[in-house]
C-alpha cells in the first residue's frame, strides 16, 4: 500500500465495515418477528414503533457513511471495493449452501 493516502485506507475500511453493519441492521429488522417471545420478555424490550424508528435512523446513518466513503474514492478503488464485497457475498452463499450448519443455543 505504498503511496496510498490515509484517507483512502480509511474510506476503504469504512466501506467494507459499513456493509457488515448493513447485514447487522437487516438482521435487526428481522429480530423482533423471528424471536417474538424472547423479545417481549427481554429486559431490553421497547415498543415496536420506537424500535423500528431507531433501526431506520441507524440504517440511514450507515448508508450516509458508506455513500460519503464511496464518493471520496477513485472510481477504480470503488470498483475494487465492490469486487471484494461481491466475492465475499458469493463465497458466503456457496459456503452456506455446501456446509451443514446447525443452530446452537449459547444461553
N, C-alpha and C positions, 0 to 999 in steps of 0.2 A: 503494500500500500504506500510505497514511497511517492511523494508528490500529491497525495490526497490532502485536502483541507480538512480541518477538524469538523467544520460544518457539514461536509459531505458524509463523513463517517457517522456523525450524529444523526443526520436525516435518514441515512440508510438503516441505522439501528432503530429509529423511531418508527419507520415504515414496517419493518419486519416485526417488531414488538407490537405495533398497533394492530396488525392483523391477528396476532394472538389474542389481543384484548377483544377484538371483534368476535372471535369464537366464544370467549367467555361471556360477552354481552348476549350473544344469541342463546347460549345455554341459560343465562339468567332469565331471559324472557320465557323460556320453556319450563323453568324450575317450579313455579307455583302450581302448574297444572299436572306435571309429572309426579310431583311429590306433595299432593294436596294435603293429605292428613298430617304428614310431618311438618309441612309449612305452617298449617294452622296451629299446631301445638308448640311450635318453636318460640323461644323467648325473643327471637329476632323478628317475629311476625309483625308486619304493618299492613294496613289496608291495601287492597289490590290497586286502587286508583293511585295512591301515593307511590307504591312500589313501581308500577309501570311508568309513572311520570319520571321518577328518578332514573329508571333504566333508559328511558328515551333521551333524557338530558345527557346521560353518560354516553349513549350512542352518538349523539350529535357532536359532543366534545371530542370523542375519539375520531370520528370522521373528519372533523376540522383539523386535528393534529396530523392525520395521515395526508389530507389534501395539501396542507401547507408544506409538509415534508416533501411530497412529490413535486410540488411547484419549484422548490429550491434545488432539485437535482437536474442534471443534464438529461436530455432525452435518452441517451444510451444507458446511463445509470438507472433511470426509471425502468427501462426495458429489462435490464439485468435483474432488478428487484422483482419485477413481475414474473420473470422466468424462474427465479429461485422459489417464489411463492407457488407458482404453478407446479413445479417439481415436487415441492413439499406436500401439496394437496393430493396430487396424483399418487405419490408414494404412500401417503396415509390411507387413501381409499383402497389401494391394492393390498396394503398390509392388513387393513381391517377385514377385507373380504377373504384373505387367504390364511388368516390366523384364527385359531379358536380363542375367543375372548370370553372369559367368564366374569360374571358380576360378583364382586366381593363386598361384604359388609364390614366396614372398618370401625364400626361403633363398638 
